[in-house]
Amino acid sequence: MSKREKNIEILEVEKIVDNNTITELTTKDQEVIGRILQDEKRYIAELKNGETFRVSSQAEAMEILLREYHLHR
């Protein structure tokens, strides 16, 4: 049996905390997938369990968060 494909709507919410822009990825049901913080020229992808990854672009940070979300669903 094959699994039925499900489309999941992901929202990108930008917040400013202490003069730093934080991008939060959430589902339509307000479940937080993770956050992206900018650290000088690099980005930090932070999973909801607290694990962090340092990457060179915001797109790469989003990819990590989405990959981890789909892996553990």
Buried (B, 14 or more C-beta within 10 A) or exposed (E): EEEEEEEEEEEEEEEEEEEEEBBBBBEEEEEBBBBBBBEEEEBBBBBBEEEEBEBEEBEBBBEBBBEBBEEEE
